[in-house]
Amino acid sequence: MTTHKFSHSGDAYDACQCDATIKDGDMLFVTETPWLNDDVRGPTRTIVALAWTWPVAVTVEHGHLHTPADDCDVHALAEDAGWTREQVWDAIVTARTYELPIHPAFERFK
């Protein structure tokens, strides 16, 4: 699996739409500091996600990426998206390595 790094979740989303080097199931690693208003930046947030036409965050933080419902069946989502079990698991392990809160639907993934 290829990991693509971004400094803004909106850029990661857009890249999934038009960058041919990003394949379904690639990992998106986003570290961004959002603007709270014109002069003040908020706290930095880190997001781990999986690429797809509708990229989905594995972490609780999701920025401009999609997030599944808490009761989502991630196995069905992965099948729809064309993600392998290994790709989903690698994203979860990466999020845990960085001690990032994982979305409840992905916490149940086995």
Contact map, one row per residue, 1 for C-alpha under 8 A:
11100000000000000000000011100000000000000000000000000000000000000000000000000000000000100000000000000000000000
11110000000000000000000001100000000000000000000000000000000000000000000000000000000000000000000000000000000000
11111000000000000000000001111000000000000000000000000000000000000000000000000000000000000000000000000000000000
01111100000000000000010001111000000000000000000000000000000000000000000000000000000000000000000000000000000000
00111110000000000000000000011110000000000000000000000000000000000000000000000000000000000000000000000000000000
00011111101100000000000000011111000000000000000000000000000000000000000000000000000000000000000000000000000000
00001111101000000000000000000111100000000000000000000000000000000000000000000000000000000000000000000000000000
00000111111100000000000000000111100000000000000000000000000000000000000000000000000000000000000000000000000000
00000111111110000000000000000101000000000000001000000000000001111000000000000000000000000000000000000000000000
00000001111111000000000000000000000000000000000000000000000000111000000000000000000000000000000000000000000000
00000111111111100000000000000000000000000000000000000000000000000000000000000000000000000000000000000000000000
00000101111111110000000000010100000000000000000000000000000000000000000000000000000000000000000000000000000000
00000000111111111000000000000000000000000000000000000110000000011000000000000000000000000000000000000000000000
00000000011111111100000000000000000000000000000000000000000000000000000000000000000000000000000000000000000000
00000000001111111110010000000000000000000000000000000000000000000000000000000000000000000000000000000000000000
00000000000111111110011000000000000000000000000000111110000000000000000000000000000000000000000000000000000000
00000000000011111110000000000000000000000000000000001000000000000000000000000000000000000000000000000000000000
00000000000001111111000000000000000000000000000000000000000000000000000000000000000000000000000000000000000000
00000000000000111111110000000000000000000000000000000000000000000000000000000000000000000000000000000000000000
00000000000000000111111000000000000000000000000000000000000000000000000000000000000000000000000000000000000000
00000000000000000011111000000000000000000000000000000000000000000000000000000000000000000000000000000000000000
00010000000000110011111101000000000000000000000000100000000000000000000000000000000000000000000000000000000000
00000000000000010001111111000000000000000000000000110000000000000000000000000000000000000000000000000000000000
00000000000000000000011111000000000000000000000001111000000000000000000000000000111000000000000000000000000000
10000000000000000000001111100000000000000000000001110000000000000000000000000000111100110000000000000000000000
11110000000000000000011111110000000000000000000001100000000000000000000000000000000000100000000000000000000000
11110000000000000000000011111000000000000000000111100000000000000000000000000000000000100010000000000000000000
00111100000100000000000001111100000000000000001111100000000000000000000000000000000000000000000000000000000000
00111100000000000000000000111110000000000000011110000000000000000000000000000000000000000000000000000000000000
00001111100100000000000000011111000000000000111100000000000000000000000000000000000000000000000000000000000000
00001111000000000000000000001111100000000001111000000000000000000000000000000000000000000000000000000000000000
00000111100000000000000000000111110000000001110000000000000000000000000000000000000000000000000000000000000000
00000011000000000000000000000011111000001111100000000000000000000000000000000000000000000000000000000000000000
00000000000000000000000000000001111100001111000000000000000000000000000000000000000000000000000000000000000000
00000000000000000000000000000000111111111100000000000000000000000000000000000000000000000000000000000000000000
00000000000000000000000000000000011111111100000000000000000000000000000000000000000000000000000000000000000000
00000000000000000000000000000000001111111000000000000000000000000000000000000000000000000000000000000000000000
00000000000000000000000000000000001111110000000000000000000000000000000000000000000000000000000000000000000000
00000000000000000000000000000000001111111000000000000000000000000000000000000000000000000000000000000000000000
00000000000000000000000000000000001111111100000000000000000000000000000000000000000000000000000000000000000000
00000000000000000000000000000000111110111110000000000000000000000000000000000000000000000000000000000000000000
00000000000000000000000000000000111100011111000000000000000000000000000000000000000000000000000000000000000000
00000000000000000000000000000000110000001111100000000000000000000000000000000000000000000000000000000000000000
00000000000000000000000000000011110000000111110000000000000000000000000000000000000000000000000000000000000000
00000000000000000000000000000111100000000011111000000000000010000000000000000000000000000000000000000000000000
00000000000000000000000000001111000000000001111100000000000010000000000000000000000000000000000000010000000000
00000000100000000000000000011110000000000000111110000000111111100000000000000000000000000000001000000000000000
00000000000000000000000000111100000000000000011111000000111000000000000000000000000000000010011000000000000000
00000000000000000000000000111000000000000000001111100011111000001000000000000000000000000010000000000000000000
00000000000000000000000111110000000000000000000111110011110000000000000000000000000000110010000000000000000000
00000000000000010000011111110000000000000000000011111111000000000000000000000000000000000000000000000000000000
00000000000000010000001110000000000000000000000001111111000000000000000000000000100000000000000000000000000000
00000000000000011000000100000000000000000000000000111110000000000000000000000000000000000000000000000000000000
00000000000010010000000000000000000000000000000000111111000000001100000000000000000000000000000000000000000000
00000000000010010000000000000000000000000000000011111111100000001100000000000000000000000000000000000000000000
00000000000000000000000000000000000000000000000011110111110001001111000000000000000000000000000000000000000000
00000000000000000000000000000000000000000000001111000011111111001111000000000000000000000000000000000010000000
00000000000000000000000000000000000000000000001111000001111101000010000000000000000000000011001000000110010000
00000000000000000000000000000000000000000000001110000000111111000000000000000000000000000000001000011110000000
00000000000000000000000000000000000000000000001000000000111111000010000000000000000000000000000000011111000000
00000000000000000000000000000000000000000000111000000000101111100000000000000000000000000000000000001000000000
00000000100000000000000000000000000000000000001000000001111111111110000000000000000000000000000000000000000000
00000000110000000000000000000000000000000000001000000000000011111000000000000000000000000000000000000000000000
00000000110010000000000000000000000000000000000000000000000001111100000000000000000000000000000000000000000000
00000000110010000000000000000000000000000000000010000111100001111110000000000000000000000000000000000000000000
00000000000000000000000000000000000000000000000000000111100001011111000000000000000000000000000000000000000000
00000000000000000000000000000000000000000000000000000001110101001111100000000000000000000000000000000000000000
00000000000000000000000000000000000000000000000000000001100000000111110100000000000000000000000000000000100000
00000000000000000000000000000000000000000000000000000000000000000011111100000000000000000000000000000000100000
00000000000000000000000000000000000000000000000000000000000000000001111100000000000000000000000000000011100000
00000000000000000000000000000000000000000000000000000000000000000000111110000000000000000000000000000001100000
00000000000000000000000000000000000000000000000000000000000000000001111111001000000000000000000000000000100000
00000000000000000000000000000000000000000000000000000000000000000000001111111000000000000000000000000000100000
00000000000000000000000000000000000000000000000000000000000000000000000111111100000000000000000000000000110010
00000000000000000000000000000000000000000000000000000000000000000000000011111110000000000000000000000000000010
00000000000000000000000000000000000000000000000000000000000000000000000011111111000000000000000000000000000000
00000000000000000000000000000000000000000000000000000000000000000000000111111111100000000000000000000000000000
00000000000000000000000000000000000000000000000000000000000000000000000001111111111110010000000000000000000000
00000000000000000000000000000000000000000000000000000000000000000000000000111111111100000000000000000000000000
00000000000000000000000000000000000000000000000000000000000000000000000000011111111000000000000000000000000000
00000000000000000000000110000000000000000000000000010000000000000000000000001111111000000000000000000000000000
00000000000000000000000110000000000000000000000000000000000000000000000000000111111100000000000000000000000000
00000000000000000000000110000000000000000000000000000000000000000000000000000111111110110000000000000000000000
00000000000000000000000010000000000000000000000000000000000000000000000000000110011111110000000000000000000000
00000000000000000000000000000000000000000000000000000000000000000000000000000100001111111000000000000000000000
00000000000000000000000000000000000000000000000000000000000000000000000000000000000111111100000000000000000000
10000000000000000000000011100000000000000000000001000000000000000000000000000000001111111110000000000000000000
00000000000000000000000010000000000000000000000001000000000000000000000000000100001111111111000000000000000000
00000000000000000000000000000000000000000000000000000000000000000000000000000000000011111111100000000000000000
00000000000000000000000000000000000000000000000000000000000000000000000000000000000001111111110000000000000000
00000000000000000000000000100000000000000000000111000000010000000000000000000000000000111111111000000000000000
00000000000000000000000000000000000000000000000000000000010000000000000000000000000000011111111100000100010000
00000000000000000000000000000000000000000000000000000000000000000000000000000000000000001111111110000000000000
00000000000000000000000000000000000000000000000100000000000000000000000000000000000000000111111111000000000000
00000000000000000000000000000000000000000000001100000000011000000000000000000000000000000011111111111100000000
00000000000000000000000000000000000000000000000000000000000000000000000000000000000000000001111111111100000000
00000000000000000000000000000000000000000000000000000000000000000000000000000000000000000000111111110000000000
00000000000000000000000000000000000000000000000000000000000000000000000000000000000000000000011111110000000000
00000000000000000000000000000000000000000000000000000000000000000000000000000000000000000000001111111000000000
00000000000000000000000000000000000000000000010000000000001100000000000000000000000000000000001111111100000000
00000000000000000000000000000000000000000000000000000000001110000000000000000000000000000000001100111110000000
00000000000000000000000000000000000000000000000000000000011100000000000000000000000000000001001100011111011000
00000000000000000000000000000000000000000000000000000000111100000000010000000000000000000000000000001111111000
00000000000000000000000000000000000000000000000000000000000100000000011000000000000000000000000000000111111100
00000000000000000000000000000000000000000000000000000000000000000001111111000000000000000000000000000011111110
00000000000000000000000000000000000000000000000000000000010000000000000001000000000000000001000000000111111110
00000000000000000000000000000000000000000000000000000000000000000000000000000000000000000000000000000111111110
00000000000000000000000000000000000000000000000000000000000000000000000000000000000000000000000000000001111111
00000000000000000000000000000000000000000000000000000000000000000000000001100000000000000000000000000000111111
00000000000000000000000000000000000000000000000000000000000000000000000000000000000000000000000000000000000111
